[in-house]
Structures are given as structure tokens and as C-alpha cells.
Amino acid sequence: MKGKVIILVAPSGAGKTTLAKRLFKDFEDLKFSVSATTRPPREGEENGKHYHFLSDEEFQARIDENDFLEWEEFYG
């Protein structure tokens, strides 16, 4: 599945997490996309695992360099 993007979209409770766990079990080379955010980490969140925590300047630089597949500004 190298070079492919799989996006799971469904209503809450439809089984996205169950399907994702199965896919990760069956396809060892499958990777999970980690989102980037400019908000501060919450308790227990790890940089690079739950999110990539970036400064506003770092985030804008990544946008300018077309490093993101997509991005959105929330409550900004």
C-alpha cells in the first residue's frame, strides 16, 4: 500500500476505530497520520504521537512550504 492514503470517514459509532485497528494489525507498513496544531499540549499528550505541536510561525512556514496535505484554521 506504499504511497496510498486511506481516509476513514463515518458517523460516530460506525466502527472507524475498529476498522483502523484491524487495518494496522493486518498491514504492518501502514502508518497513522499525526495532525499538527498550534495549541498547547494537553495533559498526557506527546509531541509527535498525539499531535505535532508547532508555534504559529512554524505552522505558517509549513503552509508556505506546502508541507501539509490540508490545513484549517479553527477559532483563530
C-alpha distances in whole Angstrom, upper triangle without the diagonal:
4,6,6,9,10,13,15,19,22,25,26,26,24,22,19,19,19,16,15,16,15,11,12,14,12,8,10,8,8,10,13,15,18,21,24,27,31,32,34,32,33,34,32,29,27,26,23,22,23,24,24,28,29,33,34,34,31,29,31,30,26,27,29,26,23,21,20,18,21,24,27,31,32,36,36
4,6,9,11,15,17,21,24,27,28,29,27,24,21,21,22,19,17,18,18,14,14,16,14,11,11,8,8,10,13,14,17,20,22,26,29,31,33,31,33,34,31,28,26,25,21,21,23,23,23,26,27,31,32,32,28,27,28,27,24,24,26,23,21,19,18,17,20,23,26,30,31,35,35
4,7,10,13,16,19,23,26,28,29,26,25,21,22,23,20,17,20,19,16,16,18,17,14,14,11,10,11,13,13,16,18,20,24,27,29,31,30,32,33,31,28,26,24,21,21,22,22,21,25,25,29,29,29,26,24,26,24,21,21,23,20,18,16,15,13,17,20,23,27,29,33,32
4,7,10,13,16,19,23,25,25,23,21,18,19,20,17,15,18,17,13,14,17,16,13,14,11,9,10,12,12,16,17,20,24,27,29,31,29,31,33,31,27,26,25,21,21,22,21,21,25,26,29,29,30,27,25,26,25,22,22,24,22,19,17,16,13,16,19,22,26,27,31,31
4,6,10,13,16,20,21,22,20,19,15,16,18,15,13,16,16,13,13,17,16,13,15,12,10,10,10,9,13,14,17,21,24,26,28,27,28,30,28,25,24,22,19,19,19,18,19,23,23,27,27,28,25,22,24,24,20,20,22,20,17,15,13,10,13,16,19,22,24,28,28
4,7,10,13,17,18,19,17,15,12,13,15,12,10,13,13,10,12,15,14,12,14,13,10,10,10,10,14,15,18,21,25,26,28,26,27,29,27,24,24,23,20,19,19,19,20,23,25,28,28,29,27,24,26,26,22,22,25,23,20,18,16,13,14,17,19,23,24,28,28
4,6,10,13,15,16,14,13,10,12,14,11,10,13,14,12,13,17,17,15,17,16,12,12,10,10,13,13,17,19,23,24,26,25,25,27,26,23,23,22,20,18,17,17,19,22,24,27,27,28,26,23,25,25,22,21,24,23,20,18,15,12,13,15,17,20,21,24,26
4,7,10,11,13,10,10,6,9,11,9,8,12,13,11,13,16,16,16,18,17,14,13,11,12,14,15,18,20,24,24,26,25,25,27,25,23,23,23,21,19,18,18,21,23,25,28,28,30,28,25,27,28,25,24,27,27,23,22,18,16,16,17,18,21,21,25,26
4,7,9,11,9,10,7,10,13,11,11,15,16,15,16,19,20,19,22,21,17,17,15,14,16,16,19,21,24,24,26,25,25,27,26,24,25,25,23,21,19,19,22,24,26,29,28,30,29,25,27,29,25,24,28,27,24,23,19,17,16,17,17,20,20,23,25
4,7,8,6,8,7,10,12,11,12,15,16,16,18,20,21,21,24,24,20,20,17,17,19,19,22,23,26,26,28,27,26,28,27,25,26,27,25,23,21,22,24,26,28,31,31,33,31,28,30,32,29,27,31,31,28,26,23,20,19,20,20,22,21,24,27
4,6,6,9,9,11,13,13,14,17,18,19,21,23,24,24,26,27,23,22,20,20,21,20,23,23,27,26,28,27,25,27,26,25,27,28,26,24,22,22,26,27,29,32,31,34,33,29,31,33,30,29,33,33,30,29,25,23,21,21,21,23,21,23,26
4,6,8,8,10,12,13,14,16,18,19,20,22,23,24,26,27,23,22,19,19,20,19,22,23,26,24,26,24,23,24,24,22,25,26,25,22,20,21,24,26,28,31,31,34,32,29,31,34,31,30,33,34,31,29,26,24,22,22,21,23,21,23,26
4,6,8,9,10,11,13,14,16,17,19,20,22,23,25,26,23,23,20,21,22,22,25,25,28,27,28,26,25,26,24,24,26,27,26,23,21,23,26,28,31,33,34,37,35,32,34,36,33,33,36,36,33,32,28,26,25,25,25,26,24,26,29
4,6,9,9,10,12,14,14,16,18,19,20,21,24,25,21,22,19,20,22,22,25,26,30,29,30,28,27,28,27,26,27,28,27,24,22,24,27,29,32,35,35,37,35,32,35,36,33,32,36,36,33,31,28,25,24,25,25,27,26,28,31
4,6,5,6,9,10,11,12,14,15,17,18,20,22,18,19,17,18,20,21,24,26,29,28,30,27,26,27,25,24,25,27,25,22,20,22,26,28,31,34,34,37,35,32,34,36,32,32,36,35,32,30,27,25,24,25,25,28,26,29,32
4,5,5,6,9,10,10,12,14,15,16,18,19,16,16,13,15,16,17,21,22,26,26,27,25,24,25,23,22,23,24,22,19,17,19,22,25,27,31,31,33,31,28,31,32,29,28,32,31,28,26,23,21,21,22,22,25,24,27,29
4,5,5,6,9,10,11,12,14,15,17,18,15,14,12,14,15,17,20,22,25,24,25,23,22,22,20,19,20,21,20,17,15,18,21,23,26,30,30,33,30,28,31,32,29,29,32,32,29,26,23,22,22,22,23,25,24,27,29
4,6,5,6,9,10,11,12,14,16,18,15,16,14,17,18,20,24,25,29,28,29,26,25,25,23,22,23,24,23,19,18,21,24,27,30,33,34,36,34,31,34,35,32,32,36,35,32,29,27,25,25,26,27,29,28,31,33
4,5,5,6,9,10,11,12,14,16,13,14,13,15,18,20,23,25,29,29,30,27,27,27,25,24,24,25,23,20,19,21,24,27,30,33,34,36,33,31,33,34,31,31,34,33,30,28,25,23,23,25,26,29,28,31,33
4,5,5,6,9,10,10,12,13,10,11,9,12,14,16,20,22,26,26,27,24,24,25,22,20,21,21,19,16,16,18,21,24,26,30,31,33,30,28,30,31,27,28,31,30,27,25,22,20,21,22,24,26,26,29,31
4,5,5,6,9,10,11,13,11,11,11,14,16,18,22,24,28,27,28,25,24,24,21,20,20,21,19,16,16,19,22,25,28,31,33,34,31,29,32,33,30,30,34,32,30,27,24,23,24,25,26,29,28,31,33
4,5,5,6,8,11,13,11,13,13,16,18,21,25,27,31,31,31,28,28,28,25,24,24,25,22,19,20,22,25,28,31,34,36,37,34,32,35,36,32,33,36,34,31,29,26,25,26,27,29,32,31,34,36
4,5,5,6,8,10,8,10,11,14,17,19,23,26,30,30,31,28,28,29,26,24,23,24,21,19,19,21,23,27,29,33,34,35,32,30,33,33,29,30,33,31,28,26,24,22,23,25,27,30,30,33,35
4,6,5,6,8,6,8,9,12,15,18,21,24,28,28,28,26,26,26,23,21,20,21,18,16,17,19,21,24,27,31,32,34,30,29,31,31,28,29,32,30,28,25,23,21,23,25,27,29,30,33,34
4,6,6,10,9,11,12,16,18,21,25,28,31,31,31,28,28,28,25,23,23,24,21,18,19,22,24,27,30,34,36,37,34,32,35,35,31,33,36,34,31,28,27,25,27,28,30,33,33,36,37
4,6,9,9,12,14,17,20,23,27,30,33,34,34,31,31,31,28,27,26,26,23,21,22,24,26,30,32,36,37,39,35,34,36,36,32,33,36,34,32,29,27,25,27,29,32,34,35,38,39
4,6,6,9,12,15,18,21,24,28,31,32,33,30,31,31,28,26,25,25,21,19,21,23,24,28,30,34,35,36,33,31,34,33,29,31,33,31,28,26,24,22,25,27,30,33,33,37,38
4,6,8,11,15,17,21,24,27,30,31,31,29,29,29,26,24,23,23,19,18,20,21,23,26,29,32,34,35,31,30,33,32,29,30,33,30,28,25,24,23,25,27,30,33,33,37,37
4,6,10,13,16,19,22,25,29,30,30,28,29,30,26,24,22,22,18,17,19,20,21,25,27,30,32,32,29,28,30,29,26,27,30,27,25,22,21,20,23,25,28,31,32,35,36
4,7,10,13,16,19,23,26,27,28,26,27,28,25,22,21,20,17,15,17,18,19,23,25,28,30,31,27,26,28,28,24,25,28,25,23,20,19,17,20,22,25,28,29,32,33
4,6,9,13,16,19,23,24,24,22,23,24,22,19,17,16,13,12,13,14,15,19,21,25,26,27,24,22,25,24,21,22,25,23,21,17,16,15,17,19,22,25,26,29,29
4,6,10,13,16,20,20,21,19,20,21,19,16,15,14,11,9,10,11,13,16,19,22,24,25,22,20,23,23,19,21,24,22,20,17,15,14,15,17,19,22,22,26,26
4,6,10,13,17,18,19,17,19,21,19,15,14,13,10,9,10,9,10,14,16,19,20,22,18,16,19,19,16,17,20,19,16,13,11,11,12,13,16,18,19,23,23
4,7,10,13,14,15,14,16,17,16,12,11,10,7,7,6,5,7,10,12,16,17,19,16,14,17,18,14,16,19,18,16,13,11,12,12,12,15,17,17,20,21
4,7,10,12,13,13,15,17,16,12,12,10,9,9,8,5,6,9,10,14,15,16,14,11,14,16,12,13,17,16,15,12,9,10,10,9,11,13,14,17,17
4,7,9,11,11,14,17,16,13,12,9,9,10,9,5,4,6,7,10,11,13,10,8,11,12,10,11,15,15,14,11,9,11,10,9,10,11,12,15,15
4,6,8,9,12,15,16,12,12,10,11,12,10,7,6,5,6,8,9,12,10,8,11,13,11,12,16,16,16,14,12,14,12,10,10,9,10,12,12
4,7,9,12,15,17,13,14,12,13,15,13,10,8,6,5,5,6,9,9,7,10,12,12,13,15,17,17,15,14,17,15,12,11,10,10,11,10
4,7,9,12,14,12,13,12,14,15,12,10,10,7,8,8,9,12,12,11,14,16,16,16,19,21,20,19,17,19,17,14,13,11,10,11,10
4,6,10,12,10,11,10,13,14,12,10,10,7,9,9,11,14,14,13,16,18,18,19,22,23,23,21,20,22,20,17,17,15,14,14,14
4,7,8,6,7,8,11,11,9,8,9,7,10,12,14,17,16,15,18,20,19,21,24,24,24,21,20,22,21,18,18,17,16,16,17
4,6,6,9,10,13,13,10,10,12,11,14,15,17,20,19,18,22,24,22,24,27,27,27,24,23,24,23,21,20,19,17,17,18
4,6,9,11,15,13,11,13,15,13,16,18,20,23,22,22,25,27,25,27,30,30,30,27,26,27,26,24,23,22,21,21,22
4,6,10,12,11,9,11,14,13,17,19,22,24,23,22,26,27,25,27,30,30,30,27,25,26,26,24,24,24,22,23,24
4,7,9,8,6,8,10,10,14,16,19,21,19,18,22,23,22,23,27,26,26,23,21,23,22,20,21,21,19,21,21
4,6,5,6,7,8,9,12,15,18,20,18,18,21,22,20,22,25,25,24,21,20,22,22,20,21,21,21,22,23
4,6,6,6,5,6,9,12,16,17,14,14,18,18,16,19,22,21,21,18,17,19,19,18,19,20,20,21,21
4,6,5,5,8,10,14,17,18,15,14,18,18,15,18,21,20,19,16,15,17,18,17,19,20,20,23,22
4,6,7,10,13,17,19,21,18,17,21,21,18,21,24,23,22,18,17,18,19,18,20,21,21,23,24
4,7,9,13,16,18,20,18,16,20,21,18,20,23,23,22,18,17,18,17,17,17,18,18,20,21
4,6,9,13,14,17,14,13,16,17,15,16,20,19,18,15,14,15,15,13,15,15,15,18,18
4,6,10,12,14,11,10,14,14,12,14,17,16,16,13,12,14,14,13,15,15,16,18,18
4,7,10,12,9,9,13,14,12,14,17,17,18,15,14,17,16,14,15,14,15,17,16
4,6,8,6,6,9,10,10,12,14,15,15,13,13,16,16,13,14,13,15,16,15
4,5,5,6,9,10,11,12,14,15,17,15,15,19,18,15,15,14,15,16,13
4,6,5,6,9,10,11,12,14,15,15,14,18,16,13,13,11,13,13,11
4,5,5,6,9,10,10,12,14,14,15,18,17,15,15,14,16,17,14
4,5,5,6,9,10,11,12,11,12,16,16,13,15,14,17,18,16
4,5,5,6,9,10,11,10,10,13,12,10,11,11,13,15,13
4,5,5,6,9,10,10,10,14,13,10,11,11,14,16,13
4,5,5,6,9,9,10,14,14,12,14,14,18,20,17
4,5,5,6,5,7,11,11,10,13,14,17,19,17
4,5,5,6,6,9,9,8,10,11,15,18,15
4,6,8,9,12,12,11,14,14,18,20,18
4,5,8,11,12,12,15,17,20,23,21
4,6,8,9,10,13,15,19,22,20
4,7,9,10,13,16,19,22,20
4,5,6,10,13,16,19,18
4,7,11,14,17,20,20
4,7,11,13,17,16
4,7,10,13,13
4,6,10,10
4,7,6
4,5
4
